Amino acid sequence: MNIRISVVQRGTTPLQFEKEIKMQFINVNKGMGILALSTADHMRRIISTSKRRSGSQNRLENSITVEPIGKNGFGIGNIMFMDRLAPYWFLINYGGFSAPALRGMTVPGFFGAGDPPMSGYKGTGVGHQKFTYARNTFMMKPESPIMAMNYIEKTKHYLSSVIRVHFSGWVGRTQIFK
């Protein structure tokens, strides 16, 4: 979405006009920072409410950061930080098969408080307990795809609607400073 704002100087000195433009820019920049923090919080809420298994350590939510980009922008979700803290972020967002499932590998571990993988749930993807990777325990062969959470797309939609609502009064408007 592109926003074009026309500013016309009338009845002010160039110095007053420059000061007013700088003040308006500072206000817009503060608003963008607040919007970035709000958007990151919204993304964390989407992830938190869309979880399919209990016992999460919230690593994916905690990997969502807000960082300045240049002098006037903000980024949400540093990919290098997310790769380190929650390397499965891409798979959770877009869905698909985990690396062991693609390779036909078995993975040692257990569900919940030490429960073995249940053959009745095999291939259904309906288990609701957290899987813990642990050597010398039960072996599981993942075969089901991970369902896409689409938290990035849902956040983009949220951000687009917020921008549309907040800037709708600015579209086609000319500000005249007197």
C-alpha positions in Angstrom: 0.0 0.0 0.0 1.5 3.3 -1.0 0.6 6.5 0.8 1.3 9.9 -0.8 0.9 13.0 1.3 0.9 16.5 -0.2 2.1 19.4 2.0 1.6 23.0 0.9 3.4 25.9 2.7 1.2 29.0 3.1 1.7 31.8 5.6 4.7 30.4 7.4 8.4 31.1 7.0 10.6 28.3 5.6 12.1 27.8 9.0 8.7 27.4 10.7 7.6 25.1 7.9 10.8 22.9 8.3 10.2 22.7 12.1 6.6 21.6 11.6 7.6 18.9 9.0 10.3 17.6 11.4 7.7 17.4 14.3 5.2 15.6 12.1 7.9 13.2 11.0 8.9 12.5 14.6 5.2 11.8 15.4 4.8 9.4 12.4 8.1 7.6 13.3 6.9 7.1 17.0 3.6 5.8 15.7 5.4 3.3 13.4 7.5 2.1 16.4 4.3 1.6 18.4 2.7 -0.2 15.4 5.7 -2.5 15.1 5.5 -3.5 18.8 1.8 -4.0 18.5 2.2 -6.1 15.4 4.8 -8.3 17.0 2.5 -8.8 20.0 -0.3 -9.7 17.6 2.0 -12.3 15.9 2.9 -13.8 19.3 -0.8 -14.0 20.2 -1.6 -15.8 16.9 1.1 -18.4 17.6 0.1 -18.8 21.2 -3.6 -19.4 20.4 -2.9 -21.7 17.4 -0.8 -24.2 19.3 -1.9 -27.8 18.9 0.2 -29.3 21.7 0.4 -28.4 25.3 3.7 -28.1 27.2 5.3 -25.5 24.9 8.3 -23.5 26.1 7.2 -20.5 24.0 10.5 -20.5 22.0 8.7 -19.5 18.8 6.9 -16.6 20.5 10.1 -15.5 22.2 12.0 -15.5 18.9 9.7 -12.8 17.5 11.6 -9.5 17.9 11.2 -5.9 16.7 14.3 -4.2 15.4 15.0 -0.9 13.8 15.8 -0.9 10.1 17.7 2.2 8.9 16.6 5.5 10.4 12.9 5.2 9.7 11.8 1.6 9.6 11.2 -1.4 11.8 11.4 -5.1 11.1 9.5 -7.9 12.9 11.2 -11.3 13.3 14.9 -11.4 12.7 15.4 -14.6 10.7 18.9 -15.3 12.0 17.7 -15.0 15.6 14.6 -17.1 14.8 16.8 -19.8 13.2 18.8 -20.0 16.4 16.0 -19.9 19.0 13.2 -21.7 17.0 14.7 -23.3 13.9 11.3 -24.9 13.1 9.6 -21.4 12.6 9.4 -21.9 8.8 7.9 -25.4 9.1 5.3 -24.2 11.7 4.3 -21.3 9.5 4.2 -22.9 6.1 3.6 -26.5 7.1 5.1 -29.6 5.4 7.2 -32.6 6.4 9.9 -32.4 9.0 13.4 -33.5 7.9 13.2 -36.9 9.6 9.8 -37.6 7.9 11.2 -36.7 4.5 14.2 -39.0 5.0 12.1 -41.9 6.5 14.2 -41.7 9.7 13.2 -42.7 13.2 13.6 -40.2 16.1 14.2 -41.2 19.7 12.0 -39.6 22.3 8.7 -39.6 24.2 5.5 -37.7 24.5 4.1 -35.9 27.6 5.7 -37.3 30.8 7.4 -40.3 29.2 4.6 -41.9 27.1 5.7 -43.9 24.1 4.4 -43.0 20.6 0.9 -44.7 20.3 0.5 -46.8 17.2 -3.2 -45.8 17.1 -2.2 -42.2 16.4 0.5 -43.1 13.8 0.1 -41.0 10.7 -2.9 -39.1 11.9 -1.1 -36.0 13.3 -3.7 -35.8 16.1 -1.5 -36.3 19.2 -1.7 -33.4 21.6 1.2 -34.0 23.9 4.6 -32.4 23.5 7.3 -34.6 22.0 10.6 -34.5 23.8 13.7 -35.6 21.9 15.7 -38.0 24.2 18.3 -40.7 23.4 17.9 -44.2 24.6 14.1 -44.0 24.8 11.2 -44.9 22.4 11.7 -44.6 18.7 9.2 -42.8 16.5 8.9 -42.6 12.8 7.2 -39.3 11.8 5.0 -39.7 8.7 2.4 -36.9 9.0 2.9 -33.4 7.6 3.0 -30.5 10.0 -0.2 -28.4 9.5 0.5 -24.8 8.5 -0.2 -22.2 11.1 0.2 -19.3 8.7 1.1 -16.8 11.5 3.1 -14.6 9.1 0.3 -14.3 6.6 -2.3 -13.7 9.4 0.0 -10.9 10.8 0.4 -9.3 7.4 -3.4 -9.2 7.0 -3.7 -7.6 10.5 -1.0 -5.0 9.7 -2.6 -4.2 6.3 -6.0 -3.6 7.9 -4.5 -1.5 10.7 -2.7 0.7 8.2 -5.8 1.0 6.1 -7.9 2.1 9.0 -5.3 4.6 10.4 -4.3 6.1 7.2 -7.6 6.2 5.4 -8.2 9.8 6.5 -4.8 10.8 5.0 -5.4 9.5 1.5 -6.0 12.4 -1.0 -5.7 15.0 1.8 -3.5 18.1 1.5 -2.1 19.6 4.7 -1.8 23.3 4.7 0.3 25.0 7.4 -0.6 28.5 8.2 
